[in-house]
Amino acid sequence: MDLSQIRDAQRHNVEAEDVNDCPIEQVRLTVPATDDPSLACLTFRTWFLGIISCGVLAFLNQFFGYRQNALTVSSVIAQIVVLPLGRMMEASLPTKHIQFPGTKWSFSLNPGPFNMKEHVLITILANAGSSSVYAVGIITIVKAFYHTEIHPLAALLLTQSTQLLGFGWAGLFRKFLVDSPYMWWPATLVQVSLFRTLHEEEKRPKGGLTRLQFFMIVLITSFSYYVVPNYFFQSITALSFVCWIWKDSFKAQQIGSGLKGFGIGAFGLDWATVASFLGSPLATPGFAMVNMLVGYVIVFYMVVPISYWSNWYEARRFPMYAFKTYNADGTKYNVTKVLNQTSFSFDQKGYDEYGKVHLSILFVLAYGLSFASLAATVSHVLLFHGSTIWEQTKASLNKNFGDVHTRIMKKNYEPVPQWWFHTLLILVVGLALLTCEGFQRQLQLPYWGIILAVGLASIFTLPVGVIYATTNQGVGLNVITELIIGYMYPGRPLANVVFKTYGDNSMWQAIQFLSDFKLGHYMKIPPRSMFVVQLAGTIIASTIYFATSWWLLTTVEYICDPTRLPTGSPWTCPGDDVFYNASIIWGLVGPQRMFGNLGLYSKMNYFFLFGILAPVPFWFLSRKFPEWKWTRLVNIPILINCPGPPVKAVNYNMWFSVGMFFNFVVYKRFKSWWARHNYILSAGLDAGVAFMAILCYLVLQNRNINGPEWWGLEVDDHCPLANCPSIPGIDVPGCPIIQ
């Protein structure tokens, strides 16, 4: 019996012994209940291609991140590119084993056919390179905005410790968020589907296409079309016809603008408009999308208009849809008036003379809803999933816990020992304490701030992970961490952002690690191989992100300062500008002067109470009337989590339209087509956009060769009045003064 026959027999045995009892239909339709334990995983090809992919993506994402048109290069590109490279190495490298002198250990450069498990591990390494490093923002604002110095060792340790801290939480909660069949991580199914398309031999259906053929057609079509919205006709990303019809009407433009208003009738003919902020709607479950749609309609089309036109918090002095800070006269807030440049501390005298910080009404409500979302996450998970988590805790001692995929993994592979995670967690916490205590003058955060941030991340990783693993949407800790440290340690902007990074970023890193673990769970990757690859990828990516940022910050003159940069220079750092302003508002001015007794928006704190109580009625109805299945599908944290920055109305319009069509019309009426093509379609659209964006940037835009000069080249919906104040007497540049 040859090797292929042995593998076929193993697959047959798995299929014969195990019934696919996964409770999630989308998983049953996408993930095969088979495994081939004989496939090599951690091969020379895995490490060679994986490290190169990780390094290249890390460099490109940080390099593009400082530029005016920031570009995110996802791991999907590496997932596609490494396949022919792996096949080429399979055909050309020698198969002879190389023996390490003095040991029994040997390896082969070419252990056999390039297989799917190698491909998965390479993609996970690449994914580490495509995930942004939050701590680089701290380095950037210190050097480019505050114009001071930070020791390179402090910067490197900060980068590594904030990225690695999430491993500890991933290890603590993997039993609940990976082994449980109810935690199905919808976004991973896109990658599972693409892997199967690229590797599995498939007989072409009569009159149809194989999945690989379908993927290539989508990829080529998406690639070819994206040159239009990306280069020739950028205004096509947001078309607001109402503004074009009523060019001089403030109200009409506010109603119709897809970028600065309610977006009634606005749409975009660009996949990036659909998926850039909210992720692919094809990978989001239908019930989660309905929750978001209901919340969006209530907040954006009911609460916001009432609040704005009732002039709550002087809302009509400022733009309705804006996420900036303002002075009382409607002009942008000048933070230099309240900042002591020498000590980076709050200037009370300057603040008293200049005035309080004002926000647009949507910004105020976005903060209030973020308070409510976080509180509702804890309440929702305890009420709806608390008993399940407790049962899973007890069932974890049972070897039969889980579905077919969990049983296959336990049968064929050794798990990662829990002490690996515990040891790494202790080491990284120690490294974080050493970093902040050793460089406290530069980072401002004392040891107790690290301990508090670690505690917050450990508390919220499980509830946020449950929400994300079931809905593909999540809530962050950035606002609550800024709020807490802003009250406890006010007047220190760098301490605020460092605390936020250790608290919020470590939680999201844990969720990223858990998502990768779930992908490995579905693809039957040995858990220990997953652990080693994730750890190596995180260290490599963090180092390259740091090195790239340090190189640019020390070589590009006036980087991140548009007022001093040469005309046409792309190094404007738009994302870091937001990060910098957050450090001023929350760290310098402080939450007490915004949401406390000294601020204008203290009533927003009632949103915490609202968030805690909001899930209770639906939980009660689900227990009282179990036949009402819809009550269990109401997810308050997701329902009240939108709208929020930086997503615009046109993004929501297109995301909901595409998502509802595929999740309800196609899924219900053409389920066989959906099962074969839905996730392939998503991956092909993403990959085509990414490839064309890189090509345009490197060949044309990077050399200042832009498209033809005409009104359609602007990245704007041509609704200038939508962002103007609506009461008489306010003089704002670019807006007419209402008499």
C-alpha positions, 0 to 999 in steps of 0.5 A: 500500500503506497502513501496515498492509499494509507492517507485515503484509508486514514481519512476513511477511518475518521469518516467512519468513526466520527459523525459530523456533530458540529452544531453550527451549520456554516461549519458543517458546510465548510470544514471537513471532518477529516484529518491526515496526521502523517502530513509534515508541518514544521518543515524547512519550507514552512519556516523559510516561506513563513519568515519571509512572508511575515517580515515582508508584510510587517515592513510593508504595513508599517511603511504604508501606515505613515503615508497619507493613503495608508494601505493594509496588506493582509495575509490573504496575499501571502496565502495565495503567493506562497502556494506556487513558491511552495510547489516550486521548492517541492520540485527543485530542492533535494530530498536528502536528509541533513544530519546535525553533527553530534546529534540524532536530529536531522531534517530534509529540505524537501520532505515531500509534496507541499501540503495544506498544513505547511500552507496554513502555518505559513499563513499564520506566520504571515498573519503576524506580520499583517497585524498592526503593532499598537505600541508603534503609535506611542513611539511615533507620537513621542518622536514626531508629535511631542518632539522628544526622545525615547530610548530605543531599548525602551521602544523595543521592549514596549513593542515586544511586551505589548504584543506577547502579553496576549499569549497568556490570556489565549492560554487561559481561555482556549478551552472555552473559545477554541475547543467549544463547538459553539465558538465558531469564529466566522472569519476563519471559515473564509480562510478554510474555504480558500485553503480547500480551494487551493489544495483539494482536487475537485471534479468540475460540475457539469456546466459549472466551475470548480472552486479554484476556477471560480476564485481565479475569475473573482480575483482577476475581475476584482483586480481589474476593476479596482483600478477604477475606484483606486486610481481613475475615479476615486469619487465612486467610493461614495456617491451621494446624489442628494447633494448633487441635486440640492447643491445649496441646501444644508439640510439636504446635504446633511441628509444625503452625504455618505461621508459627512451625513446620514447617507440617505441614498448614498452608495459606493461601487467599490469593494473597499467601501463595503469591507474596509472598516467592518470586515467582509459582510460575507463572513458575518453571521446573519443574526449579528448583522440584523442586530447591527442594522437595528442598532444602527437605525435606532441610533443613527436615524432616530437618536442622533437627529433628535439630539442634533436638531434639539441642540443638545450640548450645543450640537448645532455649533459643530458638524454632526458627523465628525470625530474631532475636538472643538472650541465653543465658537465652533473652531477646532480645539487648539491643544497647544493652548493647554499643554506644557511642552516642557513637562508634557503636563496639563496647563490649568491656567491655559485651560481656564483661559482657552475654554473647555473641550467640545465634541460633535453630538455623534462623537458624544453618543459614540463614547456613551455607546462604547461605555454601554457596549462594554458593560453590556458585553459582561452582562450579556455573556454572564446571562446568556453564556454563563451556564454554558461556560460553567458547564464547559469548565466541568466538561473539560475534564471529560475526554469526550467534550466537544464536537468531531473536530475537538475529538480528532484533535485530541485523538491525533495530537498532543495539546500545548501544556498549560504551563507553557502559557503560564510561564510566558505570561509571567515572563512577559508581565515581568518584562512589562514591569521592567520596561515601565519602571526602568524608563518611567521618566519617558513612559510615565506609567508606574508599576501599578498601572501595568498590574491594573492593565493586566487585570482589565485585559484578563477580565474582558478577554473571555466576554469579548472573545465570546462575542467575537467568536460568535458574531465576528464583531467585537468591542474594544477596551480603548475607551474604558482604559483611557477613562480609568487611567485618566481618572487615576493618573491625570495630566500625563498623556504618555502614561495614558496611551501606554496603559491603553496599549497594555490593556486593550492591545493585549486583549486583542492580541489574545483574540487574534491568537485564539482565532489562529488557534481555531483556524488550526483546530479546523485545519487539524494543525498540531497545537504545539506547532501552532504555538511555536509558529505564533510565538516566532511570528509575533517576535519577528513581526514586532521587531520589524515593525519597530525597526521600520518605524524607527528608521522612518522616524529618524530619516524622513525630515518633518515626518508627520508634520504636514505644515513643514513637509514639502508639497506633495509629501505623503508622510502625514501619519493620519492614524497617528494624528488621531492617536496623538489627540487621544493622548491629549484629550484623555491623558492631558485634559482628562476624563474628569474635565470631559465626562466627570464633574468638571466636564460637559458630558457627565450624563454619558456615564449613565450609559454604563448602567444602561449597558448592564441592564439592557440584556436583562429583558431579552434574557428573561423573555428567553427563559420565560418563553423558550419557544421565542427563539428570536430572544436568544438572537438579540445581542445587545453589545453588537446592537449598540456598538454602531455607529462609531469612528471611523466608519461612515454612513456609506460604509454601513449602507453598502455593508448591510446591503451586500451582507443581507443579500448573501446571508438571507437571500442567497443562503436560504434560496441557494444554499448549495451555491452558498456552501461552495462559493460564499467564502471563496467570493469574499477571499477573491474580492479581498485579494483582487483589491489588495493586489491592485492597490499595491500595484498602483501604489508601487508603480504609479502613486509612489512616484506621484503619478496620479490619475487625470485631474477632474472632479471624480478623482477626489476622495470625496462625495462633494457634499461640502455643506454637510460638515458645517454648523447649522446655527446663525453666527458661527464662522468656520473656514469653508462654510457660509455664515448663517444669518 
